[in-house]
Amino acid sequence: MGIIENARDIADLVKKYNDQDLYARIVELREEILAIREENLELREAVRKLTDSVAVSAEIERQGNCYYRKDDTDRQHPFCLTCWDYERKLVGLILAPRYGGGRSIKCGVCECRAKS
């Protein structure tokens, strides 16, 4: 039985004995428990995002104005430098041939452009 169920059972017992002050306190306690539970879920999500970010950081390396996965030896799949550095979002870049040779890259999220 969880903490919420225990609080509910206690509230029901108090209600039986018709102690309104105690019942009100139990209801307040239950609301506080729910708020703590919600905060706990939010903190767990924040920890998960940070853990994921650290894992991705270990998998990528910067080369020029892009990030690449370390196992992308041909450098065919660049990621946006700006999106990763500012928001920790790994956003693939759009590659386009450039007039005069080479290729240009563009981020579809932040509109950042670079040469590669």
Summary of the structure (lengths in Angstrom):
residues: 116
radius of gyration: 26.3
end to end distance: 58.9
largest distance: 86.8
contacts: 278
relative contact order: 0.09
helix: 53%
strand: 21%
